Amino acid sequence: MYAVIKTGGKQYRVQPGDVIVVEKLDGDVGSDVSFGDVLMLGGDKGVTLGAPLIAGAAVAATLVETRKGEKIKIFKKTRRQGYRRTNGHRQMESVLRITGIDGAGEKAKWDGETSLMTKAEMNLRARGLAPRVAEAEVVAKPAKSPKVIDTVAKTDAAEKPAAKKAAAPKAAADKTETKAAPAKKAPAKKADKAGDEA
């Protein structure tokens, strides 16, 4: 069964279980919304047309989210005058889940469960960026106990002075070796220069 409803100056063809985006409606998230402006009904008994509305027909929905829509850019320009203006607009809109249609002696209900997940969260889940329950539990584990941290700090402090004393003789030996190495190479260069001159 389907219906054609009118809201926000537009017409929508809906079935139970459909998710539609309409102009902003008043109400909190999770509240029930009813549309009485039903223009047409289609079902097992055939198509019923309104003149202009069908008396007694109604479409029930649940408000999932109220959000801003996609940005529309407005650009104005007057050529050869140096006049340029850029602006943007995001229209407020409501996301609805159609839960039932009633009218013309027929009824249709949606048996599913209405999820109040926002579009932003759905996009993150589709891209695999939404946090998972298992990850949240891992983050919630307690850190190391203070006693363990203190013992690690004490052992590091005890090792550092001994490491500095052992490193000092090695550094002195390295300095003497580096000074002696260039002295040996210098006479070899002079001999090469003498050979080039001859």
ZIVEN-V390043 format. One record per pair of residues at least 12 apart in sequence whose C-alpha atoms are under 10 Angstrom apart, sorted by the first residue. I is the first residue (numbers start at 1). J is the second residue. D is the distance in Angstrom with one decimal. If there is no record, write none. Layout:
i = <I;I>
j = <J;J>
d = <D;D>
//
This chain:
i = <1;1;1;1;1;1;1;1;1;1;1;1;1;1;1;1;1;2;2;2;2;2;2;2;2;2;2;2;2;2;3;3;3;3;3;3;3;3;3;3;3;3;3;3;3;3;4;4;4;4;4;4;4;4;5;5;5;5;5;5;5;5;5;5;6;6;6;6;6;6;6;7;7;7;7;7;7;7;7;8;8;8;8;9;9;10;10;11;11;11;12;12;13;13;13;13;14;14;14;14;14;14;15;15;15;15;15;15;15;15;15;15;16;16;16;16;16;16;16;16;16;16;16;16;16;17;17;17;17;17;17;17;17;17;17;17;17;18;18;18;18;18;18;18;19;19;19;19;19;19;19;19;19;20;20;20;20;20;20;20;21;21;21;21;21;21;21;21;21;21;22;22;22;22;22;22;23;23;23;23;23;23;23;24;24;24;24;24;24;24;24;24;25;25;25;25;25;25;25;26;26;26;27;27;27;27;27;28;28;28;28;28;29;29;29;29;29;29;29;29;29;30;30;30;30;30;30;30;30;30;30;31;31;31;31;32;32;32;32;32;32;32;32;32;33;33;33;33;33;33;33;33;33;34;34;34;34;34;34;34;34;34;35;35;35;35;35;35;36;36;36;36;36;36;36;36;37;37;37;37;37;37;37;37;37;38;38;38;38;38;38;38;38;38;38;38;38;39;39;39;39;39;39;40;40;40;40;40;40;41;41;41;41;41;41;41;42;42;42;43;43;43;43;43;44;45;45;45;46;47;48;48;49;54;54;55;55;56;56;56;56;57;57;57;57;57;57;57;58;58;58;58;58;58;59;59;59;59;59;59;59;59;59;60;60;60;60;60;60;60;60;61;61;61;61;61;61;61;61;62;62;62;62;62;62;62;62;62;63;63;63;63;63;63;63;64;64;64;64;64;64;64;64;64;64;65;65;65;65;65;65;65;65;65;66;66;66;66;66;66;67;67;67;67;67;67;67;67;67;68;68;68;68;68;68;69;69;69;69;69;69;70;70;70;70;70;71;71;71;71;71;72;72;72;72;72;73;73;73;73;73;74;74;74;74;75;75;95;95;95;96;96;97;97;97;97;97;98;98;99;99;99;99>
j = <14;15;16;41;42;43;44;45;46;47;100;101;102;106;107;108;109;14;15;16;40;41;42;43;47;59;100;101;102;108;15;16;38;39;40;41;42;43;47;48;57;58;59;101;102;103;37;38;39;40;41;42;49;59;35;36;37;38;39;40;41;53;58;59;22;35;36;37;38;39;53;22;23;24;25;35;36;37;38;22;23;24;25;22;23;22;23;37;38;39;38;39;38;39;40;41;41;59;97;98;100;101;42;59;97;98;99;100;101;108;109;110;59;60;61;97;98;99;100;101;108;109;110;111;112;61;96;97;98;99;100;109;110;111;112;113;114;61;96;97;98;99;100;110;61;62;63;64;95;96;97;98;99;61;64;94;95;96;97;98;64;65;66;67;69;93;94;95;96;97;66;92;93;94;95;96;66;69;91;92;93;94;95;65;66;67;68;91;92;93;94;95;63;66;92;93;94;95;96;63;66;94;62;63;65;66;94;62;63;64;65;66;62;63;64;65;66;94;95;96;116;61;62;63;64;65;96;97;114;115;116;61;62;63;64;60;61;62;63;64;96;97;98;99;59;60;61;62;63;96;97;98;99;58;59;60;61;62;98;99;100;101;57;58;59;60;61;101;53;54;55;56;57;58;59;60;50;52;53;54;55;56;57;58;59;50;52;53;54;55;56;57;58;59;101;102;103;51;52;53;54;55;57;52;53;54;57;103;104;54;57;101;102;103;104;106;103;104;106;104;105;106;107;108;106;104;105;106;104;104;103;104;104;103;104;103;104;102;103;104;105;101;102;103;104;105;106;107;100;101;102;103;104;107;98;99;100;101;102;103;107;108;109;96;97;98;99;100;101;102;109;95;96;97;98;99;100;101;114;95;96;97;98;99;100;114;115;116;94;95;96;97;98;114;116;94;95;96;97;114;115;116;117;118;119;93;94;95;96;97;116;117;118;119;92;93;94;95;96;118;90;91;92;93;94;95;118;119;120;89;90;91;92;93;94;89;90;91;92;93;94;89;90;91;92;93;87;88;89;90;91;87;88;89;90;91;86;87;88;89;90;86;87;88;89;87;88;116;118;119;114;116;110;113;114;115;116;110;114;111;112;113;114>
d = <8.8;6.3;7.7;7.5;5.6;4.4;7.3;9.7;9.6;9.7;9.6;7.7;9.6;8.5;8.2;6.5;9.4;5.6;4.6;7.5;8.4;6.0;5.3;6.6;9.5;9.7;9.7;7.5;9.9;8.7;6.6;9.3;6.9;7.5;5.6;4.5;6.2;8.8;9.5;9.4;9.4;9.1;7.8;7.3;9.3;9.4;8.7;5.9;5.5;5.1;6.6;8.8;9.7;9.3;7.2;8.0;5.7;4.5;5.8;7.4;9.2;9.3;8.9;7.8;10.0;7.9;8.6;5.6;6.6;7.2;9.7;7.3;7.5;9.8;9.3;7.9;9.6;7.6;9.6;7.0;5.4;8.0;8.7;9.7;8.7;8.4;8.8;9.7;9.4;8.7;9.8;9.8;10.0;9.8;8.9;9.5;9.8;8.9;9.7;7.3;9.8;9.0;9.8;9.3;9.7;6.8;8.4;7.9;7.7;8.6;9.2;8.8;9.0;8.9;8.8;8.1;5.1;5.2;5.4;6.9;6.9;6.0;5.1;8.8;9.5;9.1;9.8;6.2;5.2;5.9;8.0;8.3;5.5;8.2;7.4;9.3;8.7;9.4;8.2;5.8;5.4;8.0;10.0;9.2;9.3;9.6;9.9;9.0;6.9;5.5;4.5;6.4;9.6;9.8;9.9;8.3;5.8;5.3;6.6;7.8;9.9;9.4;9.4;10.0;9.5;6.6;5.7;4.6;6.3;9.1;9.7;9.1;5.7;5.4;6.5;7.6;9.4;9.8;8.1;6.7;4.6;6.0;8.8;9.8;6.9;8.3;9.2;8.5;5.6;4.2;4.8;8.6;8.6;8.0;9.1;7.5;6.2;9.2;9.7;9.3;9.0;8.9;10.0;7.5;9.8;9.0;9.7;9.9;7.3;8.8;8.4;8.5;8.2;5.5;5.6;5.8;7.5;9.7;9.7;9.8;7.6;9.7;6.0;5.2;5.8;8.1;9.5;9.9;8.6;9.0;7.0;8.6;5.8;5.5;8.1;7.1;5.8;4.6;6.3;9.6;9.4;9.7;9.9;9.3;8.4;5.9;5.1;5.8;6.8;8.6;9.7;9.2;9.7;6.6;5.7;4.6;6.2;8.6;9.6;9.9;9.5;9.8;8.6;5.6;5.1;6.5;8.1;9.6;8.5;8.6;8.6;7.7;6.4;4.8;6.8;9.1;9.6;9.0;6.2;7.7;9.0;9.6;7.9;7.3;8.6;7.5;8.6;5.6;5.9;8.3;9.0;6.3;6.5;7.5;9.8;9.9;9.0;7.7;6.2;4.8;6.1;9.6;9.1;8.9;7.5;7.0;9.2;9.8;9.8;8.3;8.5;8.9;9.1;7.5;7.5;9.4;9.8;9.1;9.5;9.1;10.0;7.6;9.2;9.2;8.4;8.7;8.8;8.3;9.8;9.3;9.4;7.2;9.9;7.9;8.0;8.1;8.5;8.2;6.2;7.9;9.7;7.8;5.6;4.0;6.8;9.1;9.5;9.8;8.5;6.1;5.4;6.4;9.9;9.9;7.5;7.9;5.9;4.6;6.3;8.6;9.9;9.6;9.9;9.7;8.8;6.1;5.6;5.0;6.3;8.3;9.0;9.9;6.2;5.4;4.2;5.0;6.9;9.1;9.8;8.6;5.6;5.2;6.5;6.9;9.8;7.6;9.7;9.2;7.1;6.2;4.8;6.7;9.0;9.4;8.3;7.5;5.4;5.4;6.7;8.0;7.4;5.1;7.3;7.4;9.5;8.4;5.7;5.1;7.3;9.8;7.1;8.0;6.2;8.1;7.2;5.8;4.4;6.3;9.1;8.9;9.4;8.5;5.8;5.6;6.3;8.0;8.9;8.9;9.8;9.5;5.7;5.6;4.5;5.9;8.5;8.9;5.4;5.3;6.0;6.3;9.1;8.4;5.9;7.5;9.4;9.9;10.0;6.4;5.6;4.8;7.8;8.5;5.5;5.2;6.4;8.6;7.1;5.9;4.4;6.6;9.1;5.7;4.9;5.6;7.7;6.3;8.5;9.8;8.9;8.9;9.8;9.8;9.6;10.0;7.1;8.9;9.4;7.7;9.3;8.0;8.5;9.4;8.4>
//
